[in-house]
C-alpha cells in the first residue's frame, strides 16, 4: 500500500509542477481513437484552497492544441500491442504540440478498461482538540479498513465522499468545525495493476512523464452530468469503442464505477461478419445508415455496400436498412442489458434520482436513447461534454466526453487520499472486510 500511496503522491507533485509551469497535456487512450489536448493555465495554481471535495481549488485554463489519431494496439480499453500504441500516442501528442506551438513534458492520462471494482470504506476518529483539523482528516482516512483487494490490483481513486461530525452527516468539509467524533465514508476504485503499468511504460517510452491517471468512466461523468444530476444522483454510461464505462454520482462524488467489455467496435464487427464486408466499410455503413429502431420505411431504403474486390456482382450488392438494424440491435441490447445488471448490483434504484446519461462515441447511434429508456429505465438522455475554452469545433461531440472530463480533472483536482499527510504508522492495514454498499444506507 505504501508504494502505491507514494507513487500517487509523486504524480500529484508532478502535476502541481506542470501546472505552475503553465502547460500540461491530456491523453485519452481509447480503443478506437487516441485524443490529445494541450492545456495552458493562467497564473500559478493554489491547490485545494477551497477545501475538501468536488472541484476544490478551481483554476482557469484554455485548450491551445488538440489532435486525434486512430488508435492502434489497444483492445477493451487496455494496451494490447506496446509499439503500436506508442506510435499512436507519439503521433497524437506531436500533432497537438505543433498546433499549440509549445513542448509538453507532462501528460495526464485516462483509460477505460482494466476491470474496475468499487469498494465503500468507512472510518471513525475521536477528535482530540474539539476542533477538526487537516491532521484529523488525514487520520480518519487512515483509519478506514481497506479490504484485501488482491495483489494484482492497484487503487486508482480513493476519495472521501461524506463526512459526519457527531450526529451531523453529509458534511463536505468538516475542517474548523467543533465536534467529538469524526466519521468518513470513502469510495475506493481498484483496477488491474498490469493495465496501469502497461500504460505507464507506454507513456515513458514516448519520453513523457505521467502526471496523473484517471478512470475514463469517472471523467466522462464529470464532463457530461450537469450539476443537479451530480448532486441528486445519476449514472453516466460512456459507450466507447472497446468497452462501456459506468459511473454513478451522488452529492457531486463518484460512488460507484464499473465497465462492460463491449462497445461500438463490437457492433461494427457484427456488421462486418453479417454482411461479409471489411471493418472499414462496416464502420462507414454504421455511421451513415445505422440505427436501432426500425420504421416502416426501412424495408424500402436500400444501402449500397460497394467494395473493390473486382467481382462485379459482389461489389454492387445492396442491403435494406431494416436488415442493418436487425444486425445492430441485438448487440446494442446486449450491451445495455449488461449495464442494467451492473447498475442493479450497485443498488442504483435506491438513489433519490435515477437519471441516466448516455455519452461516448457509441451513443450517437440514432434511436439509442429510446431503446435505452426501455431497458434501463425511463429517465435517459444523451449527454454532451461541457464547453471548454479553446476547444475546437471537431472535439465538442460525445466522443470527447472523457478527454474534456480529464481537462476538468486536471484543472479542478478532487481531494483524494494522497492529498493528505497520512501518518506513516497509520497506513491502512489490509483487512478482509466486506465491500460496503454504504450509499444504500446513507442516502
C-alpha positions as CSV (number, residue, x, y, z in Angstrom):
1,X,0.0,0.0,0.0
2,X,2.8,2.4,0.9
3,X,4.4,2.2,-2.6
4,X,1.2,3.0,-4.3
5,X,0.5,5.9,-2.0
6,X,4.0,7.3,-2.6
7,X,3.6,7.0,-6.4
8,X,0.2,8.7,-6.5
9,X,1.6,11.5,-4.3
10,X,4.6,11.8,-6.6
11,X,2.1,12.2,-9.5
12,X,0.3,14.9,-7.6
13,X,3.5,16.8,-7.1
14,X,4.4,16.4,-10.7
15,X,1.0,17.8,-11.8
16,X,1.4,20.7,-9.5
17,X,4.8,21.5,-11.0
18,X,3.5,21.1,-14.6
19,X,0.5,23.5,-13.8
20,X,2.8,26.1,-12.3
21,X,4.9,25.9,-15.5
22,X,1.6,26.7,-17.2
23,X,1.2,23.8,-19.7
24,X,0.1,20.2,-19.4
25,X,-1.2,17.6,-21.9
26,X,-4.3,15.5,-21.6
27,X,-4.2,12.0,-23.2
28,X,-7.4,9.9,-23.7
29,X,-6.2,6.4,-24.7
30,X,-9.2,4.7,-26.2
31,X,-9.8,1.6,-28.3
32,X,-10.9,3.5,-31.4
33,X,-9.0,6.8,-31.1
34,X,-6.3,8.5,-29.1
35,X,-7.0,12.1,-28.3
36,X,-4.5,14.7,-27.0
37,X,-5.4,18.2,-25.8
38,X,-2.8,20.7,-24.6
39,X,-3.9,23.0,-21.8
40,X,-2.5,26.4,-20.8
41,X,-3.1,27.6,-17.3
42,X,-3.3,31.2,-16.3
43,X,-1.0,32.1,-13.4
44,X,0.2,29.9,-10.5
45,X,-2.3,27.4,-9.1
46,X,-3.4,27.4,-5.5
47,X,-4.4,23.8,-4.9
48,X,-7.2,22.9,-2.5
49,X,-7.7,26.5,-1.3
50,X,-11.4,25.9,-1.2
51,X,-11.4,22.9,1.0
52,X,-12.2,19.2,0.6
53,X,-14.4,17.8,-2.1
54,X,-15.6,18.3,-5.6
55,X,-13.8,20.8,-7.8
56,X,-11.8,22.2,-4.9
57,X,-9.2,24.8,-5.8
58,X,-10.6,25.7,-9.3
59,X,-8.3,27.2,-11.9
60,X,-8.7,28.9,-15.3
61,X,-7.4,27.1,-18.4
62,X,-7.6,27.2,-22.1
63,X,-7.1,24.4,-24.8
64,X,-4.4,25.6,-27.1
65,X,-3.7,22.4,-29.0
66,X,-5.9,19.4,-30.0
67,X,-5.3,16.3,-32.1
68,X,-6.7,12.8,-32.5
69,X,-5.4,9.8,-34.3
70,X,-6.8,6.3,-35.0
71,X,-5.9,4.1,-32.0
72,X,-3.7,1.1,-32.7
73,X,-2.7,-1.7,-30.3
74,X,-5.5,-1.0,-27.8
75,X,-8.2,-3.6,-27.0
76,X,-11.0,-3.4,-24.5
77,X,-9.5,-0.1,-23.3
78,X,-6.2,-1.7,-22.4
79,X,-2.8,-1.7,-24.1
80,X,-2.5,-4.8,-26.3
81,X,0.5,-4.1,-28.5
82,X,3.0,-1.7,-26.9
83,X,4.8,-0.5,-30.0
84,X,1.7,0.2,-32.0
85,X,0.2,2.2,-29.0
86,X,3.4,4.1,-28.5
87,X,3.4,5.1,-32.2
88,X,-0.2,6.3,-32.0
89,X,0.5,8.3,-28.8
90,X,3.5,9.9,-30.3
91,X,1.5,10.9,-33.4
92,X,-1.3,12.5,-31.3
93,X,1.0,14.3,-28.9
94,X,3.3,15.7,-31.7
95,X,0.3,17.0,-33.7
96,X,-1.2,18.7,-30.6
97,X,2.2,20.2,-29.7
98,X,2.6,21.5,-33.2
99,X,-0.9,23.2,-33.1
100,X,-0.1,24.7,-29.7
101,X,3.4,25.6,-30.7
102,X,4.8,24.5,-27.3
103,X,6.6,21.5,-26.0
104,X,4.9,19.3,-23.4
105,X,6.7,17.1,-20.9
106,X,3.8,16.0,-18.6
107,X,0.6,14.2,-19.5
108,X,-2.4,13.2,-17.5
109,X,-4.0,10.1,-19.0
110,X,-7.2,8.2,-18.7
111,X,-8.1,4.6,-19.6
112,X,-11.4,2.8,-19.9
113,X,-10.7,-0.9,-19.4
114,X,-8.7,-2.5,-16.6
115,X,-11.7,-4.2,-14.9
116,X,-12.6,-1.5,-12.3
117,X,-14.0,-2.6,-9.0
118,X,-15.6,-0.3,-6.4
119,X,-15.4,-0.5,-2.6
120,X,-17.1,1.5,0.1
121,X,-15.0,2.1,3.2
122,X,-15.7,3.9,6.5
123,X,-13.5,5.2,9.3
124,X,-14.1,6.8,12.7
125,X,-11.9,9.0,14.8
126,X,-12.2,10.8,18.2
127,X,-11.3,14.4,17.7
128,X,-8.6,15.4,20.2
129,X,-8.8,19.2,20.4
130,X,-12.6,19.6,19.9
131,X,-12.0,21.3,16.5
132,X,-11.4,19.3,13.3
133,X,-8.0,20.0,11.7
134,X,-6.4,18.7,8.5
135,X,-4.5,16.2,10.6
136,X,-7.8,14.8,11.8
137,X,-9.0,14.4,8.2
138,X,-5.8,12.5,7.4
139,X,-6.1,10.2,10.4
140,X,-9.8,9.4,9.9
141,X,-8.9,8.4,6.3
142,X,-6.1,6.3,7.6
143,X,-8.4,4.6,10.0
144,X,-10.5,3.1,7.1
145,X,-10.2,-0.6,6.9
146,X,-9.1,-1.4,3.4
147,X,-10.4,-4.8,2.1
148,X,-7.9,-7.3,0.6
149,X,-8.5,-6.3,-3.0
150,X,-5.7,-8.6,-4.3
151,X,-2.0,-8.4,-5.0
152,X,-2.6,-8.0,-8.8
153,X,-4.7,-4.8,-8.4
154,X,-4.0,-1.2,-7.7
155,X,-6.0,1.7,-6.2
156,X,-6.8,4.3,-8.9
157,X,-9.0,6.6,-6.9
158,X,-9.7,6.9,-3.2
159,X,-11.9,9.8,-2.3
160,X,-13.8,10.9,0.8
161,X,-17.4,11.2,-0.3
162,X,-19.1,12.1,3.0
163,X,-18.1,13.3,6.5
164,X,-20.2,13.1,9.6
165,X,-19.3,15.0,12.8
166,X,-21.2,13.6,15.9
167,X,-24.8,13.3,14.6
168,X,-24.5,15.6,11.6
169,X,-23.9,13.8,8.4
170,X,-23.5,15.0,4.8
171,X,-20.7,17.4,5.5
172,X,-18.5,18.3,2.6
173,X,-15.6,19.9,4.6
174,X,-15.6,19.5,8.4
175,X,-12.3,21.4,8.9
176,X,-12.7,24.1,11.6
177,X,-15.9,22.7,12.9
178,X,-16.5,21.7,16.6
179,X,-17.2,18.1,17.5
180,X,-16.0,15.0,19.2
181,X,-16.4,12.1,16.8
182,X,-15.5,12.4,13.1
183,X,-16.6,9.7,10.6
184,X,-15.9,9.4,6.9
185,X,-17.2,7.3,4.0
186,X,-14.8,6.7,1.2
187,X,-15.1,5.4,-2.3
188,X,-12.1,3.3,-3.5
189,X,-11.7,2.2,-7.1
190,X,-9.2,-0.6,-7.9
191,X,-8.1,-1.7,-11.3
192,X,-5.8,-4.4,-12.8
193,X,-2.2,-3.5,-12.0
194,X,-0.8,-4.7,-15.3
195,X,-3.1,-2.4,-17.3
196,X,-1.9,0.6,-15.3
197,X,1.8,-0.5,-15.6
198,X,1.4,-1.0,-19.4
199,X,0.1,2.5,-20.0
200,X,2.7,3.9,-17.6
201,X,5.6,2.2,-19.6
202,X,4.0,3.2,-22.9
203,X,3.9,6.9,-21.9
204,X,7.5,6.6,-20.6
205,X,8.7,5.2,-23.9
206,X,7.2,8.3,-25.6
207,X,9.6,10.5,-23.5
208,X,6.7,11.9,-21.5
209,X,6.1,12.0,-17.7
210,X,2.8,10.7,-16.3
211,X,1.5,13.4,-14.0
212,X,-1.8,11.8,-13.3
213,X,-4.1,8.9,-14.2
214,X,-7.9,8.6,-14.0
215,X,-10.7,6.2,-14.9
216,X,-12.4,7.4,-18.0
217,X,-15.8,6.4,-16.6
218,X,-15.2,8.9,-13.8
219,X,-14.0,11.8,-16.0
220,X,-16.8,11.2,-18.6
221,X,-19.3,11.6,-15.7
222,X,-17.6,14.8,-14.6
223,X,-18.0,16.4,-18.1
224,X,-21.4,15.0,-19.1
225,X,-23.5,15.3,-16.0
226,X,-24.9,18.7,-15.1
227,X,-24.5,19.9,-11.5
228,X,-28.0,18.9,-10.4
229,X,-27.5,15.4,-11.7
230,X,-24.2,15.0,-9.9
231,X,-25.9,16.3,-6.7
232,X,-29.1,14.3,-6.7
233,X,-27.8,11.1,-8.2
234,X,-27.2,10.0,-11.8
235,X,-25.4,7.3,-13.8
236,X,-23.2,8.1,-16.7
237,X,-22.9,5.4,-19.4
238,X,-19.8,6.0,-21.6
239,X,-20.2,3.9,-24.8
240,X,-16.7,3.7,-26.1
241,X,-15.1,1.7,-28.9
242,X,-13.9,-1.4,-27.0
243,X,-15.6,-1.0,-23.6
244,X,-18.5,0.8,-21.9
245,X,-17.8,2.7,-18.7
246,X,-20.4,3.1,-16.0
247,X,-20.1,5.6,-13.2
248,X,-22.7,6.6,-10.6
249,X,-22.5,10.1,-9.0
250,X,-24.1,11.3,-5.8
251,X,-23.5,14.5,-3.8
252,X,-21.1,15.5,-6.6
253,X,-18.9,12.5,-5.9
254,X,-18.4,9.3,-7.8
255,X,-19.7,6.5,-5.5
256,X,-19.6,3.5,-8.0
257,X,-17.8,2.6,-11.2
258,X,-17.6,-0.4,-13.4
259,X,-17.1,-1.3,-17.1
260,X,-18.6,-3.7,-19.6
261,X,-16.1,-5.2,-22.0
262,X,-18.2,-4.4,-25.1
263,X,-18.6,-1.3,-27.2
264,X,-19.1,0.3,-30.6
265,X,-16.4,-1.8,-32.3
266,X,-18.3,-5.0,-31.4
267,X,-21.3,-3.6,-33.3
268,X,-19.1,-2.8,-36.3
269,X,-17.6,-6.3,-36.1
270,X,-21.1,-7.8,-36.2
271,X,-22.0,-5.8,-39.3
272,X,-18.7,-6.8,-40.9
273,X,-19.4,-10.5,-40.3
274,X,-23.1,-10.3,-41.1
275,X,-22.6,-8.6,-44.5
276,X,-19.2,-10.1,-45.3
277,X,-17.5,-6.8,-45.7
278,X,-14.3,-5.2,-44.4
279,X,-14.3,-3.5,-41.0
280,X,-13.7,0.0,-42.6
281,X,-16.8,-0.4,-44.8
282,X,-18.8,-1.7,-41.9
283,X,-17.8,1.4,-39.8
284,X,-18.8,3.7,-42.6
285,X,-22.2,2.0,-43.1
286,X,-22.8,2.0,-39.3
287,X,-22.0,5.8,-39.1
288,X,-24.1,6.9,-42.1
289,X,-27.1,4.5,-42.0
290,X,-27.1,2.7,-38.7
291,X,-29.8,2.7,-36.1
292,X,-31.6,0.5,-33.6
293,X,-35.3,1.5,-34.0
294,X,-36.9,0.2,-37.3
295,X,-39.7,2.0,-39.1
296,X,-42.0,1.0,-42.0
297,X,-39.8,2.8,-44.5
298,X,-36.6,0.9,-43.6
299,X,-37.5,-2.1,-45.8
300,X,-37.5,0.2,-48.9
301,X,-34.4,2.2,-48.1
302,X,-31.6,0.3,-49.8
303,X,-27.9,0.8,-48.9
304,X,-25.2,0.2,-51.5
305,X,-22.4,-1.8,-49.8
306,X,-19.8,-1.2,-52.5
307,X,-16.4,-2.8,-52.5
308,X,-13.2,-3.2,-54.6
309,X,-12.8,-6.9,-54.9
310,X,-13.1,-6.8,-58.7
311,X,-16.1,-9.2,-58.6
312,X,-18.9,-7.0,-60.2
313,X,-21.8,-9.0,-58.7
314,X,-20.2,-9.0,-55.2
315,X,-19.3,-5.2,-55.3
316,X,-22.8,-4.0,-56.4
317,X,-24.7,-5.7,-53.5
318,X,-27.3,-3.7,-51.6
319,X,-28.9,-4.3,-48.2
320,X,-32.0,-2.8,-46.8
321,X,-31.7,-0.5,-43.7
322,X,-34.1,-2.9,-41.9
323,X,-31.5,-5.7,-42.3
324,X,-28.7,-3.4,-41.0
325,X,-30.8,-2.5,-37.9
326,X,-31.5,-6.3,-37.4
327,X,-27.8,-6.9,-37.1
328,X,-27.0,-3.9,-34.9
329,X,-29.9,-4.0,-32.4
330,X,-29.2,-7.4,-30.7
331,X,-25.6,-6.3,-29.9
332,X,-26.7,-2.9,-28.6
333,X,-29.4,-4.6,-26.5
334,X,-26.8,-7.0,-25.1
335,X,-24.5,-4.0,-24.0
336,X,-27.5,-2.2,-22.3
337,X,-28.6,-5.4,-20.6
338,X,-25.1,-5.8,-19.1
339,X,-25.1,-2.2,-18.0
340,X,-28.5,-2.8,-16.3
341,X,-27.1,-5.8,-14.4
342,X,-24.2,-3.7,-13.1
343,X,-26.5,-0.8,-12.0
344,X,-28.8,-3.3,-10.2
345,X,-25.8,-4.8,-8.4
346,X,-24.7,-1.3,-7.3
347,X,-28.1,-0.6,-5.8
348,X,-28.8,2.2,-8.3
349,X,-32.6,2.0,-7.7
350,X,-32.0,3.2,-4.1
351,X,-30.9,6.7,-5.2
352,X,-33.5,9.5,-5.0
353,X,-33.0,10.4,-8.7
354,X,-32.4,7.7,-11.3
355,X,-31.3,9.9,-14.2
356,X,-29.2,8.0,-16.8
357,X,-26.9,9.9,-19.2
358,X,-25.5,8.2,-22.4
359,X,-22.3,9.6,-23.8
360,X,-19.2,8.5,-25.7
361,X,-18.9,7.8,-29.5
362,X,-21.3,4.9,-29.4
363,X,-24.1,7.0,-28.0
364,X,-24.5,8.7,-31.4
365,X,-26.4,5.7,-32.9
366,X,-29.9,7.0,-33.9
367,X,-32.7,5.8,-31.7
368,X,-30.3,4.6,-28.9
369,X,-32.0,6.8,-26.3
370,X,-35.4,5.3,-27.0
371,X,-34.0,1.7,-26.7
372,X,-32.0,2.6,-23.6
373,X,-35.1,4.0,-21.8
374,X,-36.9,0.7,-22.4
375,X,-34.0,-1.4,-21.0
376,X,-32.5,0.9,-18.3
377,X,-35.5,3.0,-17.1
378,X,-37.5,6.0,-18.2
379,X,-35.1,8.9,-17.5
380,X,-32.5,8.6,-20.2
381,X,-30.9,11.5,-22.1
382,X,-28.0,11.9,-24.4
383,X,-25.1,13.8,-22.9
384,X,-22.5,16.1,-24.5
385,X,-19.4,17.3,-22.6
386,X,-19.3,20.8,-21.2
387,X,-18.0,23.6,-23.4
388,X,-14.3,24.3,-22.6
389,X,-12.5,27.4,-23.6
390,X,-10.5,27.0,-26.8
391,X,-11.8,23.5,-27.6
392,X,-12.1,23.1,-31.4
393,X,-15.5,22.5,-33.0
394,X,-14.4,19.0,-34.1
395,X,-13.9,18.0,-30.4
396,X,-17.2,19.0,-28.8
397,X,-19.1,15.8,-29.5
398,X,-20.0,13.0,-27.1
399,X,-16.9,11.0,-28.3
400,X,-14.7,13.6,-26.5
401,X,-16.5,13.3,-23.1
402,X,-13.6,11.6,-21.4
403,X,-11.0,14.0,-22.9
404,X,-13.0,17.1,-21.8
405,X,-13.6,15.5,-18.4
406,X,-9.9,14.9,-18.0
407,X,-9.3,18.7,-18.6
408,X,-11.7,19.4,-15.7
409,X,-10.0,16.7,-13.6
410,X,-6.6,18.3,-14.2
411,X,-7.8,21.9,-13.5
412,X,-10.1,21.1,-10.6
413,X,-8.5,18.3,-8.7
414,X,-10.8,16.2,-6.5
415,X,-9.3,15.8,-3.0
416,X,-8.1,12.2,-2.8
417,X,-6.5,10.2,-0.2
418,X,-3.0,11.1,-1.3
419,X,-3.6,14.8,-0.9
420,X,-3.4,14.5,2.9
421,X,-0.4,13.7,5.1
422,X,-1.5,10.3,6.3
423,X,1.0,9.4,9.1
424,X,3.3,6.6,8.1
425,X,2.5,4.4,11.1
426,X,-1.2,4.6,10.2
427,X,-1.1,3.2,6.7
428,X,-4.3,1.2,6.4
429,X,-3.9,-2.5,7.2
430,X,-5.5,-4.8,4.7
431,X,-8.3,-6.5,6.5
432,X,-10.8,-8.8,4.9
433,X,-13.7,-6.5,5.4
434,X,-16.8,-6.7,3.2
435,X,-17.1,-4.1,0.4
436,X,-19.8,-2.0,2.0
437,X,-22.6,-0.7,-0.3
438,X,-22.8,2.2,2.1
439,X,-24.7,4.6,-0.1
440,X,-27.8,2.4,0.3
441,X,-27.9,3.3,4.0
442,X,-26.5,6.8,3.8
443,X,-28.7,8.4,1.2
